[in-house]
């Protein structure tokens, strides 16, 4: 079950906790996208650890992969979703990862609303 989350609350919690909640949000975004797309290879904890181990380099791949995964999830769930993989990558390169999280959460919220 994918839960719809308030994006403003997610951003505020990430700021107030100095990014610690952002780690949780990263993990849940990954896990929710995996559930909705049916991609069993995605795992939020693994993605976070790979990003940590590679000093953030894996994070750029993760942005790209999430764009593709959310597009596939949208197609599988009958929701209009764009392939934002290149946009996520560019925003990530400019240090705007929080914007990526917001866009990803918006797409996941659309899919959570239709699950019943």
Backbone torsions as a table, in degrees:
resi	resn	phi	psi	omega
1	UNK	NA	125.7	178.3
2	UNK	-98.0	128.0	-175.8
3	UNK	-95.3	135.3	174.7
4	UNK	-75.3	132.0	-177.5
5	UNK	-121.1	142.8	177.1
6	UNK	-74.7	118.5	-174.2
7	UNK	-66.0	-39.5	-179.3
8	UNK	-62.9	-43.2	179.0
9	UNK	-63.2	-41.3	179.9
10	UNK	-60.9	-44.0	-179.6
11	UNK	-66.4	-46.2	-179.4
12	UNK	-62.2	-42.2	177.9
13	UNK	-63.7	-37.5	178.2
14	UNK	-64.4	-39.2	-179.8
15	UNK	-72.2	-47.7	-176.2
16	UNK	-63.2	-34.9	-179.1
17	UNK	-91.9	14.3	179.5
18	UNK	55.7	38.0	174.8
19	UNK	93.7	-10.0	-178.4
20	UNK	-65.1	-42.1	177.0
21	UNK	-66.2	-28.8	177.2
22	UNK	-60.1	-32.7	176.6
23	UNK	-65.4	-45.6	177.3
24	UNK	-60.9	-42.0	-179.9
25	UNK	-63.2	-42.5	176.0
26	UNK	-55.2	-48.4	-177.8
27	UNK	-65.1	-44.5	-178.9
28	UNK	-69.3	-35.8	175.1
29	UNK	-58.9	-45.2	-178.8
30	UNK	-64.8	-47.3	-179.0
31	UNK	-64.8	-40.9	179.0
32	UNK	-66.4	-40.9	177.6
33	UNK	-63.7	-38.9	178.1
34	UNK	-63.7	-42.3	179.3
35	UNK	-62.8	-47.4	-175.8
36	UNK	-71.2	-29.3	-179.2
37	UNK	-91.5	-17.8	-176.8
38	UNK	79.3	16.4	-179.3
39	UNK	-88.8	98.9	-177.4
40	UNK	-72.3	-11.6	-178.7
41	UNK	-77.4	-18.0	179.8
42	UNK	-83.6	134.0	177.8
43	UNK	-145.2	124.9	-175.0
44	UNK	-62.0	-43.7	-178.9
45	UNK	-66.4	-43.3	178.1
46	UNK	-61.8	-43.8	-179.7
47	UNK	-61.8	-41.1	178.8
48	UNK	-65.4	-44.9	179.9
49	UNK	-63.6	-41.3	177.2
50	UNK	-62.4	-40.1	178.2
51	UNK	-64.1	-41.6	179.4
52	UNK	-65.8	-46.4	-177.8
53	UNK	-64.3	-37.4	-177.8
54	UNK	-91.5	13.8	179.3
55	UNK	56.0	38.0	174.9
56	UNK	95.8	-12.1	-177.0
57	UNK	-63.6	-42.2	178.5
58	UNK	-61.2	-28.2	179.7
59	UNK	-58.2	-34.5	178.4
60	UNK	-68.6	-39.8	174.5
61	UNK	-64.3	-39.8	-179.6
62	UNK	-60.7	-42.6	177.6
63	UNK	-56.7	-48.8	-178.7
64	UNK	-62.7	-46.4	-178.9
65	UNK	-62.5	-40.0	179.2
66	UNK	-65.0	-36.3	176.1
67	UNK	-60.3	-46.2	178.3
68	UNK	-66.3	-41.2	-177.8
69	UNK	-66.6	-42.6	179.8
70	UNK	-68.5	-32.2	174.3
71	UNK	-64.2	-46.1	178.5
72	UNK	-63.9	-38.9	178.8
73	UNK	-65.7	-40.7	177.3
74	UNK	-62.5	-44.6	178.0
75	UNK	-61.9	-41.2	-178.1
76	UNK	-69.9	-25.8	-176.8
77	UNK	-106.8	7.7	177.8
78	UNK	70.1	29.9	179.3
79	UNK	-113.7	135.1	177.9
80	UNK	-70.1	111.5	178.7
81	UNK	-131.3	134.6	178.9
82	UNK	-85.3	156.3	172.3
83	UNK	-84.9	96.4	-176.8
84	UNK	-96.9	20.0	-173.8
85	UNK	-59.1	-42.8	-179.9
86	UNK	-70.7	-39.4	176.6
87	UNK	-59.9	-45.7	178.8
88	UNK	-60.3	-42.0	-179.5
89	UNK	-63.4	-45.6	-179.1
90	UNK	-65.3	-46.3	178.7
91	UNK	-61.3	-39.2	177.9
92	UNK	-63.0	-40.0	178.8
93	UNK	-64.3	-29.6	178.5
94	UNK	-91.7	9.8	176.2
95	UNK	77.5	22.0	-178.4
96	UNK	-107.3	44.6	-179.2
97	UNK	-60.3	-33.0	-179.9
98	UNK	-63.8	-32.3	176.1
99	UNK	-66.5	-41.0	176.2
100	UNK	-58.6	-46.0	179.9
101	UNK	-57.8	-41.4	-179.2
102	UNK	-64.5	-43.9	179.3
103	UNK	-65.4	-43.6	178.8
104	UNK	-61.8	-44.0	-179.4
105	UNK	-65.1	-36.5	177.2
106	UNK	-61.0	-45.3	177.9
107	UNK	-63.3	-42.4	179.1
108	UNK	-66.9	-35.2	177.3
109	UNK	-63.0	-38.3	177.0
110	UNK	-61.4	-39.6	-179.4
111	UNK	-74.7	-31.9	178.5
112	UNK	-68.7	-34.0	-178.3
113	UNK	-66.3	-28.0	-176.3
114	UNK	-92.4	-4.1	-174.1
115	UNK	-79.0	-5.7	173.4
116	UNK	110.8	NA	NA
